[in-house]
Amino acid sequence: MSLILYFDCFSGIAGDMTCAALLSLTGAEKELRRALRGLKIGGYRILADNAASAGMAGIRFSVKLSSRKAPARNLPGIVSLLKRSSLPEKARSRAIGCFDLLASAEGKVHGTKKEKVHFHEVGAVDAIVDIAAACFLFDLVGPTAAYCSVLPGGSGEAWSSHGKLPVPGPATLALLTGAPWRFGEGDGELVTPTGAALLRAFEVSFDRPPEMTVRGVGVGLGHREIPGRPNILRVVEGEPSTGSKGRDRVLEVEANIDDMNPQRFELLMDRSFAAGALDVAILPATMKKNRPGWVLRILCHEERLELVSAAVFSISTAIGLRYHVCDRLKLARSVRTIDTRFGRIRVKEAVLPDGSVRPVPEYDDVKRIVRAGKATFDEVAREVEAEWRR
């Protein structure tokens, strides 16, 4: 059975909020406590309390330490600790991958090799427990695909062992390069490096999630009260909608452009997708006075019209947009992740009218492998085809 998780980062994401939301969704506190006994560290206890933030009920997850003194661990030390643990294999591997992502991001920010990065905040016992717990609970759910909302950027400054840092933190941005952000939204640091690394370790997609039937919702609370909004992370569990075909209604938004440097189109497309566009096309055309130009054509849901139009006006030379309603007939589709010898690759599955399934590898995953020099496009395609059929 295909299963989807959607991370609704209404007030951002942190390690403890992720644990809390997944605990709220699964109710697997006993199983989590049993699994964490396999970590070869002590001096802590975990609490999972029912609480509320600005009227929204959920679970608040805490790691209470018997001492605040802890060594500044590096990546090899943390990897060794996790390898010696008796956590389930998938959770252990995902947690190691999460710390590897954190070390790579910190190394990039500070100009050093990841093995030489000394963790302070994220190397402490509570952060190790947060990451191990979140990975265990995520794999306990076992989604075939995970999605995430646009991220609130927060504002102001955050304290670290290096002193004051801008918000979002440099390591957080390094981890979530390519993700859609709303900068300046919210007070303080809303997305932490640990939360960012977990999203990457969970291999979330920032595309619009497919239509699904909701089966459960988990609500995790942060430890800080934010004026004017509940400090929550929601995790929605659902199954992809079934059936050979579906219908929905979208807006087709257009503009004629004949006086813009075409180099801007790349940024215009990025901004449009970040604002919620479903598709963006740029068509060559002949404009008035026989001038060469382009027709910008965007598909979006009606509730995204204002955001998409703001993105177009901020980048392009367009001074007006036209739009109309379109009915769509579309195939049922889902996304699942398969393991290959080149790594994990997402595959989009479309159900054809005759009931057969057409698999298409996720282009970004294939591109990452090709850029790393591990294989050619054709080699990846053949590997995915073979593993998918297997």
C-alpha positions as a Markdown table, in Angstrom:
| # | Residue | x | y | z |
|---|---|---|---|---|
| 1 | Met | 0.0 | 0.0 | 0.0 |
| 2 | Ser | 1.3 | 3.4 | -1.0 |
| 3 | Leu | 1.5 | 5.9 | 1.9 |
| 4 | Ile | 2.3 | 9.6 | 1.9 |
| 5 | Leu | 3.5 | 11.9 | 4.6 |
| 6 | Tyr | 3.0 | 15.7 | 4.3 |
| 7 | Phe | 5.0 | 18.0 | 6.6 |
| 8 | Asp | 3.0 | 21.1 | 7.1 |
| 9 | Cys | 5.7 | 23.5 | 8.5 |
| 10 | Phe | 3.2 | 26.2 | 9.6 |
| 11 | Ser | 5.7 | 27.5 | 12.2 |
| 12 | Gly | 8.8 | 25.8 | 10.9 |
| 13 | Ile | 10.5 | 22.6 | 12.0 |
| 14 | Ala | 13.0 | 21.5 | 14.6 |
| 15 | Gly | 14.2 | 18.1 | 15.8 |
| 16 | Asp | 11.9 | 18.0 | 18.9 |
| 17 | Met | 8.9 | 19.2 | 16.9 |
| 18 | Thr | 9.4 | 16.4 | 14.4 |
| 19 | Cys | 9.6 | 13.8 | 17.1 |
| 20 | Ala | 6.5 | 15.2 | 18.8 |
| 21 | Ala | 4.5 | 15.3 | 15.5 |
| 22 | Leu | 5.4 | 11.7 | 14.6 |
| 23 | Leu | 4.7 | 10.5 | 18.1 |
| 24 | Ser | 1.3 | 12.2 | 17.9 |
| 25 | Leu | 0.6 | 10.5 | 14.6 |
| 26 | Thr | 1.8 | 7.0 | 15.6 |
| 27 | Gly | 1.1 | 6.8 | 19.3 |
| 28 | Ala | 4.3 | 4.7 | 19.5 |
| 29 | Glu | 5.8 | 6.0 | 22.7 |
| 30 | Lys | 6.5 | 2.5 | 24.1 |
| 31 | Glu | 8.2 | 1.4 | 20.9 |
| 32 | Leu | 10.3 | 4.5 | 20.8 |
| 33 | Arg | 11.5 | 4.2 | 24.4 |
| 34 | Arg | 12.4 | 0.6 | 23.7 |
| 35 | Ala | 14.4 | 1.5 | 20.6 |
| 36 | Leu | 16.2 | 4.4 | 22.3 |
| 37 | Arg | 17.6 | 2.0 | 24.9 |
| 38 | Gly | 19.8 | 0.8 | 22.1 |
| 39 | Leu | 21.7 | 4.1 | 22.0 |
| 40 | Lys | 25.0 | 3.8 | 23.8 |
| 41 | Ile | 24.6 | 7.1 | 25.7 |
| 42 | Gly | 23.1 | 7.9 | 29.1 |
| 43 | Gly | 22.3 | 10.8 | 31.3 |
| 44 | Tyr | 19.0 | 11.7 | 29.8 |
| 45 | Arg | 15.3 | 10.9 | 29.9 |
| 46 | Ile | 12.5 | 11.7 | 27.4 |
| 47 | Leu | 9.1 | 13.3 | 28.1 |
| 48 | Ala | 6.1 | 13.3 | 25.8 |
| 49 | Asp | 3.4 | 15.5 | 27.2 |
| 50 | Asn | 0.0 | 16.5 | 26.0 |
| 51 | Ala | 0.0 | 20.3 | 25.8 |
| 52 | Ala | -1.3 | 23.2 | 23.7 |
| 53 | Ser | 0.1 | 26.2 | 21.9 |
| 54 | Ala | -2.2 | 29.2 | 21.2 |
| 55 | Gly | -5.2 | 26.9 | 21.5 |
| 56 | Met | -3.9 | 24.1 | 19.3 |
| 57 | Ala | -3.5 | 20.7 | 21.2 |
| 58 | Gly | -0.6 | 18.4 | 20.4 |
| 59 | Ile | 2.4 | 16.6 | 21.9 |
| 60 | Arg | 5.5 | 18.3 | 23.3 |
| 61 | Phe | 8.6 | 16.2 | 23.2 |
| 62 | Ser | 11.6 | 16.9 | 25.5 |
| 63 | Val | 14.9 | 15.4 | 26.3 |
| 64 | Lys | 15.9 | 16.1 | 29.9 |
| 65 | Leu | 19.6 | 15.9 | 30.7 |
| 66 | Ser | 21.1 | 15.1 | 34.0 |
| 67 | Ser | 24.1 | 17.4 | 33.2 |
| 68 | Arg | 24.5 | 20.2 | 30.7 |
| 69 | Lys | 28.2 | 19.4 | 30.2 |
| 70 | Ala | 28.8 | 17.4 | 27.1 |
| 71 | Pro | 31.8 | 17.0 | 24.7 |
| 72 | Ala | 31.8 | 18.7 | 21.3 |
| 73 | Arg | 31.6 | 15.6 | 19.1 |
| 74 | Asn | 32.7 | 15.4 | 15.5 |
| 75 | Leu | 31.2 | 13.4 | 12.7 |
| 76 | Pro | 33.3 | 10.2 | 13.0 |
| 77 | Gly | 32.5 | 10.1 | 16.8 |
| 78 | Ile | 28.8 | 10.4 | 16.2 |
| 79 | Val | 28.8 | 7.8 | 13.4 |
| 80 | Ser | 30.8 | 5.4 | 15.6 |
| 81 | Leu | 28.2 | 5.9 | 18.4 |
| 82 | Leu | 25.3 | 5.3 | 16.1 |
| 83 | Lys | 26.9 | 2.2 | 14.5 |
| 84 | Arg | 27.4 | 0.7 | 18.0 |
| 85 | Ser | 23.7 | 1.2 | 18.8 |
| 86 | Ser | 21.1 | -1.5 | 18.4 |
| 87 | Leu | 18.6 | 0.8 | 16.6 |
| 88 | Pro | 16.8 | -0.8 | 13.7 |
| 89 | Glu | 19.0 | -0.8 | 10.7 |
| 90 | Lys | 17.0 | 1.6 | 8.5 |
| 91 | Ala | 16.7 | 4.1 | 11.4 |
| 92 | Arg | 20.4 | 3.9 | 12.2 |
| 93 | Ser | 21.4 | 4.4 | 8.6 |
| 94 | Arg | 19.0 | 7.3 | 8.2 |
| 95 | Ala | 20.3 | 9.0 | 11.4 |
| 96 | Ile | 23.9 | 8.6 | 10.2 |
| 97 | Gly | 22.9 | 10.1 | 6.9 |
| 98 | Cys | 21.3 | 13.0 | 8.7 |
| 99 | Phe | 24.5 | 13.8 | 10.6 |
| 100 | Asp | 26.5 | 13.5 | 7.4 |
| 101 | Leu | 24.3 | 16.1 | 5.9 |
| 102 | Leu | 24.7 | 18.4 | 8.9 |
| 103 | Ala | 28.5 | 18.0 | 8.8 |
| 104 | Ser | 28.6 | 18.7 | 5.1 |
| 105 | Ala | 26.5 | 21.9 | 5.6 |
| 106 | Glu | 28.6 | 23.1 | 8.5 |
| 107 | Gly | 31.8 | 22.4 | 6.7 |
| 108 | Lys | 30.6 | 24.4 | 3.7 |
| 109 | Val | 29.6 | 27.3 | 5.9 |
| 110 | His | 32.9 | 27.3 | 7.9 |
| 111 | Gly | 35.2 | 26.3 | 5.0 |
| 112 | Thr | 36.4 | 23.0 | 6.5 |
| 113 | Lys | 36.1 | 19.3 | 5.8 |
| 114 | Lys | 33.0 | 17.6 | 7.2 |
| 115 | Glu | 35.1 | 15.2 | 9.3 |
| 116 | Lys | 36.8 | 18.1 | 11.1 |
| 117 | Val | 33.5 | 19.9 | 12.0 |
| 118 | His | 33.0 | 19.9 | 15.8 |
| 119 | Phe | 29.3 | 19.8 | 16.6 |
| 120 | His | 28.2 | 21.8 | 19.6 |
| 121 | Glu | 24.4 | 22.2 | 19.7 |
| 122 | Val | 23.7 | 19.3 | 17.3 |
| 123 | Gly | 26.4 | 17.1 | 18.8 |
| 124 | Ala | 24.9 | 17.2 | 22.3 |
| 125 | Val | 23.0 | 14.3 | 23.8 |
| 126 | Asp | 19.6 | 15.8 | 23.3 |
| 127 | Ala | 20.2 | 16.5 | 19.6 |
| 128 | Ile | 21.5 | 12.9 | 19.0 |
| 129 | Val | 18.3 | 11.5 | 20.7 |
| 130 | Asp | 16.1 | 13.9 | 18.7 |
| 131 | Ile | 17.6 | 12.7 | 15.4 |
| 132 | Ala | 17.6 | 9.0 | 16.3 |
| 133 | Ala | 14.0 | 9.2 | 17.6 |
| 134 | Ala | 12.7 | 11.1 | 14.6 |
| 135 | Cys | 14.4 | 8.6 | 12.2 |
| 136 | Phe | 13.0 | 5.7 | 14.1 |
| 137 | Leu | 9.4 | 7.1 | 14.0 |
| 138 | Phe | 9.6 | 8.0 | 10.4 |
| 139 | Asp | 10.7 | 4.5 | 9.4 |
| 140 | Leu | 8.0 | 3.1 | 11.7 |
| 141 | Val | 5.4 | 4.8 | 9.6 |
| 142 | Gly | 7.3 | 3.7 | 6.4 |
| 143 | Pro | 6.0 | 6.2 | 3.8 |
| 144 | Thr | 6.6 | 5.6 | 0.1 |
| 145 | Ala | 6.9 | 9.3 | -0.4 |
| 146 | Ala | 7.2 | 12.4 | 1.7 |
| 147 | Tyr | 6.3 | 16.0 | 0.9 |
| 148 | Cys | 6.9 | 19.4 | 2.6 |
| 149 | Ser | 5.2 | 22.8 | 2.6 |
| 150 | Val | 6.9 | 26.1 | 1.8 |
| 151 | Leu | 9.1 | 27.1 | 4.8 |
| 152 | Pro | 8.7 | 30.2 | 6.9 |
| 153 | Gly | 12.1 | 32.0 | 7.1 |
| 154 | Gly | 11.6 | 33.7 | 10.4 |
| 155 | Ser | 13.4 | 36.9 | 11.3 |
| 156 | Gly | 16.0 | 38.5 | 13.6 |
| 157 | Glu | 18.9 | 36.6 | 15.1 |
| 158 | Ala | 19.7 | 33.3 | 16.7 |
| 159 | Trp | 22.4 | 32.4 | 19.3 |
| 160 | Ser | 24.9 | 29.6 | 18.6 |
| 161 | Ser | 28.3 | 28.6 | 20.0 |
| 162 | His | 29.8 | 31.0 | 17.4 |
| 163 | Gly | 27.7 | 33.9 | 18.7 |
| 164 | Lys | 24.8 | 35.6 | 16.9 |
| 165 | Leu | 23.8 | 34.3 | 13.5 |
| 166 | Pro | 21.3 | 35.6 | 11.0 |
| 167 | Val | 18.0 | 33.8 | 10.6 |
| 168 | Pro | 17.6 | 31.4 | 8.8 |
| 169 | Gly | 21.0 | 30.1 | 9.9 |
| 170 | Pro | 23.7 | 29.6 | 7.3 |
| 171 | Ala | 23.8 | 25.8 | 7.8 |
| 172 | Thr | 20.0 | 25.7 | 7.5 |
| 173 | Leu | 20.1 | 27.5 | 4.2 |
| 174 | Ala | 22.9 | 25.3 | 2.9 |
| 175 | Leu | 20.8 | 22.2 | 3.8 |
| 176 | Leu | 17.7 | 23.5 | 2.2 |
| 177 | Thr | 19.1 | 25.1 | -1.0 |
| 178 | Gly | 16.4 | 24.6 | -3.6 |
| 179 | Ala | 13.5 | 24.6 | -1.2 |
| 180 | Pro | 10.8 | 27.3 | -1.3 |
| 181 | Trp | 11.0 | 29.9 | 1.5 |
| 182 | Arg | 8.9 | 32.8 | 2.7 |
| 183 | Phe | 11.7 | 35.0 | 4.1 |
| 184 | Gly | 10.8 | 37.4 | 6.9 |
| 185 | Glu | 7.8 | 35.5 | 8.0 |
| 186 | Gly | 7.6 | 34.8 | 11.8 |
| 187 | Asp | 9.6 | 35.9 | 14.8 |
| 188 | Gly | 13.0 | 34.3 | 15.6 |
| 189 | Glu | 14.4 | 31.1 | 14.2 |
| 190 | Leu | 11.7 | 28.8 | 12.9 |
| 191 | Val | 13.6 | 26.3 | 10.9 |
| 192 | Thr | 16.6 | 24.8 | 12.8 |
| 193 | Pro | 19.6 | 23.0 | 11.3 |
| 194 | Thr | 18.4 | 19.7 | 12.8 |
| 195 | Gly | 14.9 | 20.2 | 11.3 |
| 196 | Ala | 16.4 | 21.0 | 7.9 |
| 197 | Ala | 18.7 | 18.0 | 8.0 |
| 198 | Leu | 15.8 | 15.7 | 8.9 |
| 199 | Leu | 13.8 | 16.9 | 6.0 |
| 200 | Arg | 16.7 | 16.1 | 3.7 |
| 201 | Ala | 17.2 | 12.7 | 5.4 |
| 202 | Phe | 13.5 | 12.0 | 4.8 |
| 203 | Glu | 14.0 | 12.9 | 1.2 |
| 204 | Val | 11.0 | 15.1 | 1.1 |
| 205 | Ser | 9.8 | 16.7 | -2.1 |
| 206 | Phe | 8.7 | 20.4 | -2.2 |
| 207 | Asp | 6.4 | 19.7 | -5.1 |
| 208 | Arg | 2.7 | 19.9 | -4.6 |
| 209 | Pro | 1.6 | 16.6 | -3.0 |
| 210 | Pro | -0.8 | 14.3 | -5.0 |
| 211 | Glu | -4.4 | 14.1 | -4.2 |
| 212 | Met | -4.8 | 11.8 | -1.2 |
| 213 | Thr | -7.2 | 10.4 | 1.3 |
| 214 | Val | -6.2 | 11.6 | 4.8 |
| 215 | Arg | -5.7 | 8.8 | 7.3 |
| 216 | Gly | -4.2 | 10.6 | 10.2 |
| 217 | Val | -2.7 | 13.9 | 11.5 |
| 218 | Gly | 0.0 | 14.3 | 14.1 |
| 219 | Val | 0.6 | 17.7 | 15.8 |
| 220 | Gly | 3.9 | 18.5 | 17.4 |
| 221 | Leu | 4.5 | 21.5 | 19.6 |
| 222 | Gly | 7.7 | 23.6 | 19.9 |
| 223 | His | 9.0 | 24.8 | 23.2 |
| 224 | Arg | 8.7 | 28.6 | 22.4 |
| 225 | Glu | 5.6 | 30.6 | 22.3 |
| 226 | Ile | 5.4 | 32.8 | 19.1 |
| 227 | Pro | 3.2 | 35.9 | 19.3 |
| 228 | Gly | 0.1 | 35.6 | 17.1 |
| 229 | Arg | 0.5 | 32.0 | 16.0 |
| 230 | Pro | 0.6 | 28.4 | 17.4 |
| 231 | Asn | 4.1 | 27.0 | 17.4 |
| 232 | Ile | 3.2 | 23.7 | 15.7 |
| 233 | Leu | 4.4 | 21.2 | 13.1 |
| 234 | Arg | 1.7 | 19.0 | 11.5 |
| 235 | Val | 2.4 | 15.7 | 9.8 |
| 236 | Val | -0.4 | 14.5 | 7.6 |
| 237 | Glu | -0.6 | 10.8 | 6.7 |
| 238 | Gly | -2.6 | 9.7 | 3.6 |
| 239 | Glu | -3.1 | 7.3 | 0.8 |
| 240 | Pro | -3.0 | 8.5 | -2.9 |
| 241 | Ser | -6.4 | 8.8 | -4.5 |
| 242 | Thr | -7.2 | 5.7 | -6.6 |
| 243 | Gly | -8.9 | 5.4 | -9.9 |
| 244 | Ser | -7.7 | 5.5 | -13.5 |
| 245 | Lys | -8.6 | 9.1 | -14.2 |
| 246 | Gly | -9.4 | 12.2 | -12.2 |
| 247 | Arg | -10.7 | 15.7 | -12.8 |
| 248 | Asp | -9.8 | 19.0 | -11.3 |
| 249 | Arg | -10.0 | 22.7 | -12.1 |
| 250 | Val | -7.1 | 25.1 | -12.4 |
| 251 | Leu | -6.4 | 28.6 | -13.7 |
| 252 | Glu | -4.4 | 29.3 | -16.9 |
| 253 | Val | -2.5 | 32.6 | -16.4 |
| 254 | Glu | -1.0 | 34.3 | -19.4 |
| 255 | Ala | 1.0 | 37.4 | -20.4 |
| 256 | Asn | 2.5 | 38.6 | -23.7 |
| 257 | Ile | 6.1 | 39.8 | -23.2 |
| 258 | Asp | 8.2 | 41.5 | -25.9 |
| 259 | Asp | 10.5 | 43.9 | -24.0 |
| 260 | Met | 12.4 | 41.7 | -21.5 |
| 261 | Asn | 15.9 | 40.2 | -21.4 |
| 262 | Pro | 15.3 | 36.5 | -21.9 |
| 263 | Gln | 17.9 | 35.7 | -19.2 |
| 264 | Arg | 15.3 | 36.6 | -16.6 |
| 265 | Phe | 13.0 | 33.7 | -17.6 |
| 266 | Glu | 15.0 | 31.2 | -15.5 |
| 267 | Leu | 14.5 | 33.3 | -12.3 |
| 268 | Leu | 10.9 | 34.0 | -13.3 |
| 269 | Met | 10.2 | 30.2 | -13.5 |
| 270 | Asp | 11.9 | 29.6 | -10.2 |
| 271 | Arg | 9.8 | 32.3 | -8.5 |
| 272 | Ser | 6.6 | 31.1 | -10.1 |
| 273 | Phe | 7.1 | 27.5 | -9.0 |
| 274 | Ala | 8.0 | 28.7 | -5.4 |
| 275 | Ala | 4.7 | 30.7 | -5.4 |
| 276 | Gly | 2.7 | 27.5 | -6.2 |
| 277 | Ala | 2.7 | 27.3 | -10.0 |
| 278 | Leu | 1.9 | 23.8 | -11.3 |
| 279 | Asp | 3.5 | 24.3 | -14.7 |
| 280 | Val | 5.2 | 27.2 | -16.5 |
| 281 | Ala | 5.7 | 27.4 | -20.3 |
| 282 | Ile | 7.3 | 30.1 | -22.4 |
| 283 | Leu | 6.3 | 30.1 | -26.0 |
| 284 | Pro | 7.9 | 32.1 | -28.8 |
| 285 | Ala | 5.5 | 34.4 | -30.6 |
| 286 | Thr | 5.3 | 37.4 | -33.0 |
| 287 | Met | 3.9 | 40.5 | -31.3 |
| 288 | Lys | 2.6 | 43.8 | -32.5 |
| 289 | Lys | 4.7 | 45.7 | -35.0 |
| 290 | Asn | 6.2 | 42.3 | -35.9 |
| 291 | Arg | 8.4 | 42.2 | -32.9 |
| 292 | Pro | 9.6 | 38.8 | -31.6 |
| 293 | Gly | 8.4 | 38.0 | -28.1 |
| 294 | Trp | 7.1 | 35.3 | -25.8 |
| 295 | Val | 3.8 | 34.1 | -24.3 |
| 296 | Leu | 4.2 | 33.2 | -20.7 |
| 297 | Arg | 1.7 | 30.5 | -19.7 |
| 298 | Ile | 1.3 | 29.4 | -16.1 |
| 299 | Leu | -1.0 | 26.8 | -14.5 |
| 300 | Cys | -2.0 | 27.2 | -10.9 |
| 301 | His | -4.8 | 26.6 | -8.4 |
| 302 | Glu | -7.1 | 29.6 | -7.8 |
| 303 | Glu | -5.9 | 30.1 | -4.2 |
| 304 | Arg | -2.4 | 30.7 | -5.5 |
| 305 | Leu | -3.3 | 33.3 | -8.1 |
| 306 | Glu | -2.2 | 36.3 | -6.0 |
| 307 | Leu | 1.1 | 34.7 | -5.1 |
| 308 | Val | 1.9 | 33.6 | -8.7 |
| 309 | Ser | 0.9 | 37.0 | -10.1 |
| 310 | Ala | 3.1 | 38.8 | -7.5 |
| 311 | Ala | 6.0 | 36.6 | -8.6 |
| 312 | Val | 5.4 | 37.4 | -12.3 |
| 313 | Phe | 5.2 | 41.2 | -11.7 |
| 314 | Ser | 8.3 | 41.2 | -9.5 |
| 315 | Ile | 10.6 | 39.6 | -12.1 |
| 316 | Ser | 9.1 | 40.3 | -15.6 |
| 317 | Thr | 8.2 | 43.4 | -17.5 |
| 318 | Ala | 4.6 | 42.3 | -17.8 |
| 319 | Ile | 2.1 | 45.0 | -16.7 |
| 320 | Gly | -1.0 | 42.8 | -16.9 |
| 321 | Leu | -2.1 | 39.2 | -16.7 |
| 322 | Arg | -5.1 | 37.4 | -18.2 |
| 323 | Tyr | -6.5 | 34.2 | -16.7 |
| 324 | His | -9.3 | 31.8 | -17.2 |
| 325 | Val | -10.6 | 28.5 | -15.7 |
| 326 | Cys | -9.5 | 25.2 | -17.2 |
| 327 | Asp | -10.9 | 21.8 | -16.5 |
| 328 | Arg | -8.3 | 19.0 | -16.4 |
| 329 | Leu | -8.6 | 15.3 | -17.0 |
| 330 | Lys | -5.6 | 13.6 | -15.5 |
| 331 | Leu | -4.3 | 10.1 | -14.7 |
| 332 | Ala | -4.0 | 8.9 | -11.1 |
| 333 | Arg | -0.4 | 9.1 | -10.0 |
| 334 | Ser | 1.8 | 8.4 | -7.0 |
| 335 | Val | 5.4 | 8.7 | -6.1 |
| 336 | Arg | 7.5 | 6.0 | -4.4 |
| 337 | Thr | 11.2 | 5.7 | -3.7 |
| 338 | Ile | 13.3 | 2.7 | -4.8 |
| 339 | Asp | 16.8 | 1.6 | -3.8 |
| 340 | Thr | 19.3 | 1.2 | -6.6 |
| 341 | Arg | 23.1 | 0.7 | -6.7 |
| 342 | Phe | 23.4 | 4.4 | -7.4 |
| 343 | Gly | 21.3 | 5.4 | -4.3 |
| 344 | Arg | 17.6 | 6.1 | -3.6 |
| 345 | Ile | 15.6 | 7.4 | -6.6 |
| 346 | Arg | 12.0 | 8.6 | -6.6 |
| 347 | Val | 9.8 | 7.2 | -9.3 |
| 348 | Lys | 6.5 | 8.8 | -10.5 |
| 349 | Glu | 3.9 | 6.1 | -11.3 |
| 350 | Ala | 1.0 | 7.0 | -13.6 |
| 351 | Val | -2.0 | 4.6 | -13.9 |
| 352 | Leu | -3.1 | 4.4 | -17.6 |
| 353 | Pro | -6.7 | 3.8 | -18.6 |
| 354 | Asp | -6.1 | 0.1 | -19.2 |
| 355 | Gly | -4.8 | -0.3 | -15.6 |
| 356 | Ser | -1.1 | -0.6 | -16.5 |
| 357 | Val | 1.4 | 1.6 | -14.7 |
| 358 | Arg | 4.0 | 3.9 | -16.4 |
| 359 | Pro | 7.0 | 4.6 | -14.3 |
| 360 | Val | 9.1 | 7.8 | -14.7 |
| 361 | Pro | 12.3 | 8.5 | -12.6 |
| 362 | Glu | 12.4 | 11.8 | -10.9 |
| 363 | Tyr | 14.6 | 14.0 | -13.0 |
| 364 | Asp | 16.3 | 15.8 | -10.1 |
| 365 | Asp | 17.4 | 12.5 | -8.6 |
| 366 | Val | 18.8 | 11.3 | -11.9 |
| 367 | Lys | 20.6 | 14.6 | -12.5 |
| 368 | Arg | 22.2 | 14.4 | -9.0 |
| 369 | Ile | 23.6 | 10.9 | -9.8 |
| 370 | Val | 24.8 | 12.0 | -13.3 |
| 371 | Arg | 26.5 | 15.1 | -12.0 |
| 372 | Ala | 28.3 | 13.1 | -9.4 |
| 373 | Gly | 29.8 | 11.0 | -12.2 |
| 374 | Lys | 28.3 | 7.8 | -10.9 |
| 375 | Ala | 26.5 | 6.9 | -14.2 |
| 376 | Thr | 25.0 | 8.2 | -17.4 |
| 377 | Phe | 21.3 | 9.0 | -17.9 |
| 378 | Asp | 20.8 | 5.8 | -19.9 |
| 379 | Glu | 22.5 | 3.7 | -17.2 |
| 380 | Val | 20.4 | 5.2 | -14.4 |
| 381 | Ala | 17.2 | 4.7 | -16.5 |
| 382 | Arg | 18.0 | 1.0 | -17.1 |
| 383 | Glu | 18.8 | 0.5 | -13.4 |
| 384 | Val | 15.5 | 2.1 | -12.3 |
| 385 | Glu | 13.5 | 0.1 | -14.9 |
| 386 | Ala | 15.1 | -3.1 | -13.7 |
| 387 | Glu | 14.6 | -2.4 | -9.9 |
| 388 | Trp | 11.1 | -1.1 | -10.4 |
| 389 | Arg | 10.0 | -4.3 | -12.3 |
| 390 | Arg | 11.7 | -6.4 | -9.7 |
